[in-house]
Amino acid sequence: MKPPLILLFTADADVQQRLEEALHGSSAIVLVARNLRDALEIILAKGRALDCAIVDIDQEFGGITLLGALGAYRDRVSVIV
């Protein structure tokens, strides 16, 4: 069984640290995007393989735009906002 592939979209290092703590000991792979460009590149490259996206919404940061891009995979990717 393949490990879960998670996209984390946040500029907040504390959010990343908390997620890493929560997933400690699991086989999950977390792809961290600190800006919209990186997040969109991950979605284009790995969209169908993603299992979950955790989005830290910040209008200046582009979270709403990212949610729109994830809509293309709504049947496949669970999104946590």
N, C-alpha and C positions, 0 to 999 in steps of 0.2 A: 504494500500500500504506500502510495506516495505521501510525503509530508505535506501538510497544509501550506499553501502559499498565501501570504498576507501582505497587502499593501498598506503601509501606514503613511498617511499624509499629514504632516504636522511640522511646524517650525519650533515647537516647544520641546526642548530636550527632556523635560520632566515627564511628558506624555510618553515619549519613547522609552525612558527608563522604567516607568510603571508597566508598560506592556512587556518589556523584556523580563521584568521580575515575574509577572503573571504567567508568562510562557516558559519560564525556566524549567528545564528538564523535559520539555516537550520536543517533538521533532519539527515543529513549525518553522518555516523560513519566512522571515520578515524583510520585506523590501521597503526601505525608508526613502520617502521623497520629501525634501524640505522646501521645494518650490513647485509651482504648477508645471513648469516645463519638464522637470524630472518625472513628476507623476504621470503626465500625459505620455511620455516616452515609455514608462513602465507599462502603462495600459496598452499602448500600441504593440509592444513587444510580447507581453505576457497575459493580455486580457483574458483569453480563453482558459488559461491555466490558473488564474487567480481564484482562490476560494473565498476570500474575504477582503474587504477594504474598510479600513478605519480612517475616517475623515474628520480632522479637527477643523471645523468650519470657522473661517475668518474671511469676510468678504474682501478685504484687501489682499488676502493671501490667495484667493482663487478657489476656495472650497466649493462654491456654487457651480462654477465652470466644471470642476472635476466631477461633481455629481452628475452633471449632464453627460459627460464622457462615459461614465460608468453605466449610464442608462442602456447603452448598447449591449451590455452583458448582464442585464437585470435578471435574466432567467438562470444565470450561472453563479453570479457573485453576490454574496451577502454583504450588505453595506451597513456599517455602524457609524452614526454621526454623533 
